[in-house]
Amino acid sequence: MTNIDFIGKRKIFYTISITLIAIGILVSLPFALGVKLDIQFKGGTVIEYSYTDPSTKDGKMANADKDKAQTIASQVLGSQVSAYLDTDITKSVSSRQHIVFELDNKNLTNTQVEDLYTKMNTAFKTYNLQKYDFNTVGASEGQAFFQTSIFAVALASLLIILYIWVRFRRIGGLPAGITAFIALVHDLLMAYAAFSIFRIPLNDSFVAVLLTILGFSINDTIVIYDRIRENRRLVGSKMSFKDIVNKSINQSFTRSINTTLVVFVSITVVFVVSAIAHLTSISDFALPMMVGVTTGAYSTICIAGPLWVSWEEHKEKKEQRKKLALQAAKAAKAALKASSAPAVTESTAPLAPSAVKTQNASGAQAKPSASIKAPAAANSPKPQGASKAQYSSKKSKKHKSKK
């Protein structure tokens, strides 16, 4: 088992993915390399010839000859025709080059197609022109096919989210499903970038690539999610969720790499054979699949699991902030309640019995009434000092008068 800190390096992985997606989007913009919709999606007619120009080293037709061919095609077919030299990498394995004529929203008869082929061979006798492909689709049919294809991809993605939600509901199924879906979107965008970079028109092969990548990538992701669920059951709360996910990815790392290598080699063989045999429909599928398989393994290991950890950490921080805000609100409410209570004053508050005793002992209270003082005077002790001398004098005088 490997011991790589995938979770600790997740920001690096996020940056790599965002950069690759941005590059793929940029090269697909109209002012960059651009992505062409095949007539299967937009409707129209495509006529393609293979040729070899003996006057050039690489066998490609000069721009002047290409413009001449476009003018001839427009005259023969009676409609505006766009011509371009096909730069599809899947066809460059062969020594022959390709020129393509496109007519938007127009169907051609077999007679028109044969007339064009005759005229082109007459104008370019040294090019050894040969028929390569002919396809025509109505505009409404192409649009309907495109909408159906997008619906199929969206429905497959939704069912994948629901499946993961139900299967992993005991360990947070919905976040697991959403993060797995984000990883799948990453893979689909990489496949789109492959079509854009290699100048392969978006056709039925594009839809087949997307659906195949969805199935392949999610299968690898579910293997890791199963390992996460099993480890969480075994260790419980003894290990943090971040460490559980990192351990699960390392345990599945070798299996994921081996599976990806086997599939990649198989698809590479299919691509090479189909390119040599001029099977464009197969080579247009195999080349983007090679990219999709590679990015699928990358997203499974470096995106899906770490993204789930980021989701749970964000959720935990949000709950913590909510709890702190609730405690602060309770404290503020208690302080407000204490400050709004009525103040107790001396004039209105009755004195406690203990307070009365304290005041009587210290003499702070007012003098008692006469009725209370009389008994105290009657029982008062004999006077001391000068009062005692006066008392003795009175007693001697009384004794003399008796004699």
C-alpha positions as a Python dict, from the first residue, in 0.01 Angstrom:
ca = {
    (1, 'M'): (0, 0, 0),
    (2, 'T'): (128, 346, -89),
    (3, 'N'): (150, 626, 165),
    (4, 'I'): (80, 947, -28),
    (5, 'D'): (-87, 1246, 135),
    (6, 'F'): (-355, 1301, -130),
    (7, 'I'): (-571, 1511, 104),
    (8, 'G'): (-283, 1737, 203),
    (9, 'K'): (-202, 1804, -164),
    (10, 'R'): (-563, 1853, -274),
    (11, 'K'): (-520, 2225, -347),
    (12, 'I'): (-245, 2138, -595),
    (13, 'F'): (-477, 1888, -764),
    (14, 'Y'): (-760, 2144, -776),
    (15, 'T'): (-527, 2396, -939),
    (16, 'I'): (-410, 2146, -1203),
    (17, 'S'): (-769, 2053, -1293),
    (18, 'I'): (-889, 2411, -1316),
    (19, 'T'): (-591, 2501, -1536),
    (20, 'L'): (-653, 2211, -1776),
    (21, 'I'): (-1025, 2289, -1800),
    (22, 'A'): (-951, 2657, -1866),
    (23, 'I'): (-709, 2564, -2145),
    (24, 'G'): (-967, 2333, -2298),
    (25, 'I'): (-1233, 2604, -2294),
    (26, 'L'): (-998, 2865, -2440),
    (27, 'V'): (-896, 2653, -2736),
    (28, 'S'): (-1261, 2583, -2813),
    (29, 'L'): (-1359, 2950, -2838),
    (30, 'P'): (-1436, 3085, -3187),
    (31, 'F'): (-1127, 3308, -3193),
    (32, 'A'): (-901, 3015, -3099),
    (33, 'L'): (-881, 2670, -3256),
    (34, 'G'): (-1252, 2619, -3229),
    (35, 'V'): (-1475, 2312, -3219),
    (36, 'K'): (-1685, 2213, -3516),
    (37, 'L'): (-2029, 2056, -3494),
    (38, 'D'): (-2066, 1766, -3728),
    (39, 'I'): (-2365, 1767, -3964),
    (40, 'Q'): (-2517, 1498, -3743),
    (41, 'F'): (-2584, 1777, -3494),
    (42, 'K'): (-2639, 2083, -3714),
    (43, 'G'): (-2771, 1929, -4037),
    (44, 'G'): (-2634, 1964, -4389),
    (45, 'T'): (-2407, 1774, -4626),
    (46, 'V'): (-2041, 1677, -4603),
    (47, 'I'): (-1834, 1554, -4896),
    (48, 'E'): (-1477, 1448, -4825),
    (49, 'Y'): (-1200, 1347, -5067),
    (50, 'S'): (-855, 1209, -5000),
    (51, 'Y'): (-564, 1321, -5215),
    (52, 'T'): (-188, 1360, -5246),
    (53, 'D'): (-27, 1675, -5385),
    (54, 'P'): (297, 1574, -5558),
    (55, 'S'): (417, 1935, -5577),
    (56, 'T'): (452, 1975, -5200),
    (57, 'K'): (677, 1793, -4955),
    (58, 'D'): (404, 1698, -4711),
    (59, 'G'): (148, 1629, -4985),
    (60, 'K'): (-91, 1901, -4869),
    (61, 'M'): (-288, 2112, -5110),
    (62, 'A'): (-184, 2476, -5140),
    (63, 'N'): (-430, 2744, -5026),
    (64, 'A'): (-473, 2866, -5384),
    (65, 'D'): (-579, 2520, -5499),
    (66, 'K'): (-812, 2490, -5201),
    (67, 'D'): (-985, 2816, -5297),
    (68, 'K'): (-1009, 2692, -5656),
    (69, 'A'): (-1173, 2367, -5540),
    (70, 'Q'): (-1421, 2564, -5328),
    (71, 'T'): (-1521, 2777, -5627),
    (72, 'I'): (-1575, 2469, -5846),
    (73, 'A'): (-1789, 2302, -5578),
    (74, 'S'): (-2007, 2613, -5537),
    (75, 'Q'): (-2066, 2633, -5913),
    (76, 'V'): (-2151, 2264, -5954),
    (77, 'L'): (-2379, 2239, -5651),
    (78, 'G'): (-2542, 2580, -5700),
    (79, 'S'): (-2496, 2683, -5338),
    (80, 'Q'): (-2235, 2841, -5114),
    (81, 'V'): (-1983, 2575, -5015),
    (82, 'S'): (-1714, 2599, -4749),
    (83, 'A'): (-1396, 2401, -4810),
    (84, 'Y'): (-1118, 2325, -4564),
    (85, 'L'): (-821, 2094, -4538),
    (86, 'D'): (-891, 1841, -4266),
    (87, 'T'): (-635, 1849, -3985),
    (88, 'D'): (-788, 1562, -3786),
    (89, 'I'): (-494, 1388, -3620),
    (90, 'T'): (-668, 1053, -3654),
    (91, 'K'): (-630, 1079, -4033),
    (92, 'S'): (-272, 1208, -4041),
    (93, 'V'): (-133, 860, -3975),
    (94, 'S'): (-196, 789, -4343),
    (95, 'S'): (20, 952, -4611),
    (96, 'R'): (-289, 1088, -4790),
    (97, 'Q'): (-443, 1429, -4709),
    (98, 'H'): (-810, 1525, -4695),
    (99, 'I'): (-1024, 1807, -4827),
    (100, 'V'): (-1380, 1856, -4700),
    (101, 'F'): (-1673, 2040, -4859),
    (102, 'E'): (-1963, 2143, -4635),
    (103, 'L'): (-2310, 2273, -4718),
    (104, 'D'): (-2530, 2383, -4432),
    (105, 'N'): (-2896, 2286, -4432),
    (106, 'K'): (-2898, 2142, -4783),
    (107, 'N'): (-2937, 1785, -4907),
    (108, 'L'): (-2773, 1669, -5229),
    (109, 'T'): (-2876, 1408, -5483),
    (110, 'N'): (-2648, 1130, -5602),
    (111, 'T'): (-2627, 1297, -5942),
    (112, 'Q'): (-2492, 1619, -5791),
    (113, 'V'): (-2236, 1427, -5590),
    (114, 'E'): (-2113, 1240, -5899),
    (115, 'D'): (-2094, 1561, -6104),
    (116, 'L'): (-1880, 1723, -5835),
    (117, 'Y'): (-1644, 1426, -5824),
    (118, 'T'): (-1602, 1434, -6202),
    (119, 'K'): (-1532, 1809, -6208),
    (120, 'M'): (-1280, 1784, -5924),
    (121, 'N'): (-1090, 1502, -6093),
    (122, 'T'): (-1079, 1703, -6414),
    (123, 'A'): (-944, 2014, -6238),
    (124, 'F'): (-690, 1827, -6020),
    (125, 'K'): (-568, 1538, -6232),
    (126, 'T'): (-232, 1505, -6057),
    (127, 'Y'): (-385, 1486, -5707),
    (128, 'N'): (-517, 1129, -5744),
    (129, 'L'): (-848, 1239, -5589),
    (130, 'Q'): (-1056, 961, -5426),
    (131, 'K'): (-1392, 954, -5253),
    (132, 'Y'): (-1355, 928, -4876),
    (133, 'D'): (-1686, 1016, -4710),
    (134, 'F'): (-2031, 1145, -4793),
    (135, 'N'): (-2301, 1222, -4539),
    (136, 'T'): (-2620, 1427, -4541),
    (137, 'V'): (-2858, 1505, -4252),
    (138, 'G'): (-3163, 1730, -4234),
    (139, 'A'): (-3143, 2035, -4007),
    (140, 'S'): (-3437, 1929, -3788),
    (141, 'E'): (-3302, 1576, -3758),
    (142, 'G'): (-2960, 1704, -3656),
    (143, 'Q'): (-3105, 1933, -3392),
    (144, 'A'): (-3326, 1658, -3251),
    (145, 'F'): (-3030, 1421, -3236),
    (146, 'F'): (-2820, 1680, -3052),
    (147, 'Q'): (-3093, 1744, -2794),
    (148, 'T'): (-3147, 1373, -2740),
    (149, 'S'): (-2774, 1320, -2689),
    (150, 'I'): (-2750, 1596, -2428),
    (151, 'F'): (-3056, 1454, -2250),
    (152, 'A'): (-2897, 1108, -2242),
    (153, 'V'): (-2579, 1242, -2079),
    (154, 'A'): (-2777, 1450, -1826),
    (155, 'L'): (-3003, 1157, -1737),
    (156, 'A'): (-2706, 924, -1689),
    (157, 'S'): (-2541, 1180, -1458),
    (158, 'L'): (-2858, 1220, -1251),
    (159, 'L'): (-2902, 844, -1210),
    (160, 'I'): (-2540, 813, -1100),
    (161, 'I'): (-2594, 1075, -827),
    (162, 'L'): (-2909, 897, -704),
    (163, 'Y'): (-2735, 560, -703),
    (164, 'I'): (-2442, 684, -493),
    (165, 'W'): (-2679, 873, -262),
    (166, 'V'): (-2873, 555, -185),
    (167, 'R'): (-2575, 320, -169),
    (168, 'F'): (-2367, 537, 66),
    (169, 'R'): (-2651, 696, 264),
    (170, 'R'): (-2505, 576, 597),
    (171, 'I'): (-2187, 780, 551),
    (172, 'G'): (-2337, 1092, 392),
    (173, 'G'): (-2473, 974, 60),
    (174, 'L'): (-2572, 1307, -95),
    (175, 'P'): (-2232, 1478, -53),
    (176, 'A'): (-2067, 1163, -188),
    (177, 'G'): (-2295, 1169, -494),
    (178, 'I'): (-2242, 1539, -563),
    (179, 'T'): (-1863, 1523, -530),
    (180, 'A'): (-1853, 1216, -755),
    (181, 'F'): (-2064, 1405, -1010),
    (182, 'I'): (-1824, 1701, -999),
    (183, 'A'): (-1537, 1461, -1071),
    (184, 'L'): (-1737, 1323, -1366),
    (185, 'V'): (-1796, 1673, -1502),
    (186, 'H'): (-1420, 1722, -1481),
    (187, 'D'): (-1369, 1412, -1698),
    (188, 'L'): (-1634, 1519, -1950),
    (189, 'L'): (-1473, 1861, -1988),
    (190, 'M'): (-1136, 1694, -2047),
    (191, 'A'): (-1292, 1480, -2320),
    (192, 'Y'): (-1441, 1792, -2476),
    (193, 'A'): (-1099, 1956, -2465),
    (194, 'A'): (-953, 1653, -2645),
    (195, 'F'): (-1206, 1692, -2928),
    (196, 'S'): (-1120, 2061, -2944),
    (197, 'I'): (-741, 2027, -2941),
    (198, 'F'): (-732, 1743, -3195),
    (199, 'R'): (-989, 1921, -3416),
    (200, 'I'): (-1232, 1630, -3418),
    (201, 'P'): (-1588, 1740, -3505),
    (202, 'L'): (-1852, 1682, -3238),
    (203, 'N'): (-2062, 1393, -3364),
    (204, 'D'): (-2211, 1066, -3243),
    (205, 'S'): (-1862, 954, -3136),
    (206, 'F'): (-1854, 1248, -2893),
    (207, 'V'): (-2172, 1125, -2724),
    (208, 'A'): (-2038, 769, -2711),
    (209, 'V'): (-1715, 894, -2550),
    (210, 'L'): (-1904, 1090, -2284),
    (211, 'L'): (-2128, 799, -2187),
    (212, 'T'): (-1836, 554, -2179),
    (213, 'I'): (-1627, 785, -1962),
    (214, 'L'): (-1920, 827, -1723),
    (215, 'G'): (-1941, 452, -1670),
    (216, 'F'): (-1567, 391, -1648),
    (217, 'S'): (-1487, 678, -1412),
    (218, 'I'): (-1778, 625, -1173),
    (219, 'N'): (-1690, 256, -1140),
    (220, 'D'): (-1342, 348, -1018),
    (221, 'T'): (-1485, 610, -783),
    (222, 'I'): (-1732, 364, -627),
    (223, 'V'): (-1445, 125, -548),
    (224, 'I'): (-1277, 396, -339),
    (225, 'Y'): (-1607, 498, -178),
    (226, 'D'): (-1665, 134, -76),
    (227, 'R'): (-1324, 131, 87),
    (228, 'I'): (-1408, 455, 272),
    (229, 'R'): (-1731, 305, 401),
    (230, 'E'): (-1555, -12, 518),
    (231, 'N'): (-1274, 176, 695),
    (232, 'R'): (-1522, 406, 863),
    (233, 'R'): (-1710, 104, 995),
    (234, 'L'): (-1390, -52, 1126),
    (235, 'V'): (-1225, 247, 1295),
    (236, 'G'): (-1534, 454, 1381),
    (237, 'S'): (-1441, 778, 1556),
    (238, 'K'): (-1084, 670, 1631),
    (239, 'M'): (-968, 830, 1306),
    (240, 'S'): (-1075, 1157, 1145),
    (241, 'F'): (-1271, 1148, 820),
    (242, 'K'): (-980, 1312, 640),
    (243, 'D'): (-741, 1034, 746),
    (244, 'I'): (-996, 765, 658),
    (245, 'V'): (-1034, 899, 303),
    (246, 'N'): (-658, 932, 257),
    (247, 'K'): (-603, 576, 379),
    (248, 'S'): (-878, 444, 149),
    (249, 'I'): (-730, 615, -157),
    (250, 'N'): (-385, 471, -83),
    (251, 'Q'): (-533, 124, -42),
    (252, 'S'): (-705, 148, -384),
    (253, 'F'): (-424, 333, -563),
    (254, 'T'): (-246, 32, -713),
    (255, 'R'): (-573, -123, -830),
    (256, 'S'): (-682, 201, -1001),
    (257, 'I'): (-349, 250, -1180),
    (258, 'N'): (-335, -110, -1306),
    (259, 'T'): (-692, -97, -1436),
    (260, 'T'): (-629, 233, -1613),
    (261, 'L'): (-309, 108, -1778),
    (262, 'V'): (-479, -204, -1914),
    (263, 'V'): (-770, -5, -2061),
    (264, 'F'): (-539, 265, -2199),
    (265, 'V'): (-320, 12, -2382),
    (266, 'S'): (-625, -159, -2529),
    (267, 'I'): (-774, 165, -2660),
    (268, 'T'): (-436, 272, -2799),
    (269, 'V'): (-422, -45, -3008),
    (270, 'V'): (-775, 22, -3134),
    (271, 'F'): (-679, 377, -3231),
    (272, 'V'): (-365, 277, -3421),
    (273, 'V'): (-541, 1, -3617),
    (274, 'S'): (-844, 218, -3701),
    (275, 'A'): (-623, 509, -3813),
    (276, 'I'): (-420, 283, -4044),
    (277, 'A'): (-739, 128, -4185),
    (278, 'H'): (-901, 474, -4232),
    (279, 'L'): (-1188, 387, -3994),
    (280, 'T'): (-1258, 746, -3892),
    (281, 'S'): (-1564, 673, -3682),
    (282, 'I'): (-1362, 436, -3460),
    (283, 'S'): (-1048, 650, -3440),
    (284, 'D'): (-1260, 956, -3351),
    (285, 'F'): (-1388, 752, -3058),
    (286, 'A'): (-1060, 590, -2950),
    (287, 'L'): (-840, 901, -2926),
    (288, 'P'): (-1066, 1102, -2689),
    (289, 'M'): (-1122, 783, -2489),
    (290, 'M'): (-748, 758, -2429),
    (291, 'V'): (-764, 1105, -2276),
    (292, 'G'): (-1084, 1026, -2086),
    (293, 'V'): (-946, 709, -1927),
    (294, 'T'): (-638, 895, -1804),
    (295, 'T'): (-830, 1189, -1662),
    (296, 'G'): (-1087, 949, -1515),
    (297, 'A'): (-821, 779, -1305),
    (298, 'Y'): (-681, 1118, -1204),
    (299, 'S'): (-1020, 1255, -1095),
    (300, 'T'): (-1105, 938, -903),
    (301, 'I'): (-785, 950, -701),
    (302, 'C'): (-712, 1322, -675),
    (303, 'I'): (-1052, 1494, -705),
    (304, 'A'): (-1351, 1290, -583),
    (305, 'G'): (-1222, 1184, -239),
    (306, 'P'): (-1042, 1510, -152),
    (307, 'L'): (-1345, 1708, -267),
    (308, 'W'): (-1565, 1505, -33),
    (309, 'V'): (-1330, 1588, 255),
    (310, 'S'): (-1347, 1958, 165),
    (311, 'W'): (-1727, 1936, 165),
    (312, 'E'): (-1738, 1776, 512),
    (313, 'E'): (-1487, 2023, 656),
    (314, 'H'): (-1683, 2317, 518),
    (315, 'K'): (-2003, 2169, 663),
    (316, 'E'): (-1838, 2122, 1004),
    (317, 'K'): (-1705, 2479, 1007),
    (318, 'K'): (-2046, 2611, 908),
    (319, 'E'): (-2214, 2423, 1192),
    (320, 'Q'): (-1949, 2548, 1435),
    (321, 'R'): (-2005, 2909, 1328),
    (322, 'K'): (-2379, 2859, 1363),
    (323, 'K'): (-2335, 2721, 1715),
    (324, 'L'): (-2111, 3012, 1819),
    (325, 'A'): (-2356, 3262, 1673),
    (326, 'L'): (-2639, 3099, 1870),
    (327, 'Q'): (-2440, 3114, 2194),
    (328, 'A'): (-2354, 3480, 2133),
    (329, 'A'): (-2720, 3558, 2069),
    (330, 'K'): (-2823, 3391, 2396),
    (331, 'A'): (-2557, 3583, 2590),
    (332, 'A'): (-2665, 3912, 2436),
    (333, 'K'): (-3029, 3839, 2518),
    (334, 'A'): (-2943, 3763, 2881),
    (335, 'A'): (-2739, 4083, 2913),
    (336, 'L'): (-3021, 4287, 2764),
    (337, 'K'): (-3272, 4132, 3005),
    (338, 'A'): (-3049, 4211, 3305),
    (339, 'S'): (-2998, 4572, 3201),
    (340, 'S'): (-3372, 4632, 3152),
    (341, 'A'): (-3475, 4505, 3505),
    (342, 'P'): (-3621, 4787, 3746),
    (343, 'A'): (-3365, 4936, 3996),
    (344, 'V'): (-3441, 4889, 4377),
    (345, 'T'): (-3424, 5219, 4585),
    (346, 'E'): (-3399, 5279, 4966),
    (347, 'S'): (-3735, 5461, 4996),
    (348, 'T'): (-3936, 5185, 4839),
    (349, 'A'): (-3753, 4872, 4954),
    (350, 'P'): (-3842, 4734, 5302),
    (351, 'L'): (-3553, 4672, 5535),
    (352, 'A'): (-3470, 4319, 5628),
    (353, 'P'): (-3494, 4224, 5998),
    (354, 'S'): (-3120, 4177, 6016),
    (355, 'A'): (-3073, 4531, 5886),
    (356, 'V'): (-3303, 4669, 6160),
    (357, 'K'): (-3100, 4493, 6430),
    (358, 'T'): (-2776, 4629, 6288),
    (359, 'Q'): (-2908, 4984, 6287),
    (360, 'N'): (-3040, 4958, 6647),
    (361, 'A'): (-2706, 4832, 6771),
    (362, 'S'): (-2512, 5114, 6604),
    (363, 'G'): (-2752, 5390, 6720),
    (364, 'A'): (-2825, 5494, 6367),
    (365, 'Q'): (-3201, 5468, 6419),
    (366, 'A'): (-3415, 5750, 6571),
    (367, 'K'): (-3459, 5775, 6955),
    (368, 'P'): (-3729, 5549, 7104),
    (369, 'S'): (-4057, 5697, 7239),
    (370, 'A'): (-4119, 5804, 7606),
    (371, 'S'): (-4325, 5500, 7688),
    (372, 'I'): (-4030, 5284, 7620),
    (373, 'K'): (-3786, 5514, 7810),
    (374, 'A'): (-3983, 5517, 8145),
    (375, 'P'): (-3916, 5160, 8247),
    (376, 'A'): (-3558, 5205, 8154),
    (377, 'A'): (-3531, 5509, 8395),
    (378, 'A'): (-3696, 5326, 8685),
    (379, 'N'): (-3455, 5040, 8663),
    (380, 'S'): (-3150, 5254, 8604),
    (381, 'P'): (-2845, 5189, 8834),
    (382, 'K'): (-2728, 5431, 9113),
    (383, 'P'): (-2542, 5740, 8994),
    (384, 'Q'): (-2162, 5743, 9009),
    (385, 'G'): (-1907, 6023, 9090),
    (386, 'A'): (-2055, 6369, 9202),
    (387, 'S'): (-2407, 6232, 9221),
    (388, 'K'): (-2285, 5982, 9486),
    (389, 'A'): (-2153, 6266, 9713),
    (390, 'Q'): (-2480, 6453, 9696),
    (391, 'Y'): (-2661, 6137, 9792),
    (392, 'S'): (-2443, 6086, 10100),
    (393, 'S'): (-2496, 6449, 10217),
    (394, 'K'): (-2872, 6415, 10197),
    (395, 'K'): (-2861, 6092, 10393),
    (396, 'S'): (-2659, 6249, 10686),
    (397, 'K'): (-2894, 6545, 10716),
    (398, 'K'): (-3191, 6314, 10738),
    (399, 'H'): (-3020, 6118, 11015),
    (400, 'K'): (-2958, 6434, 11228),
    (401, 'S'): (-3318, 6550, 11207),
    (402, 'K'): (-3435, 6218, 11356),
    (403, 'K'): (-3220, 6268, 11658),
}
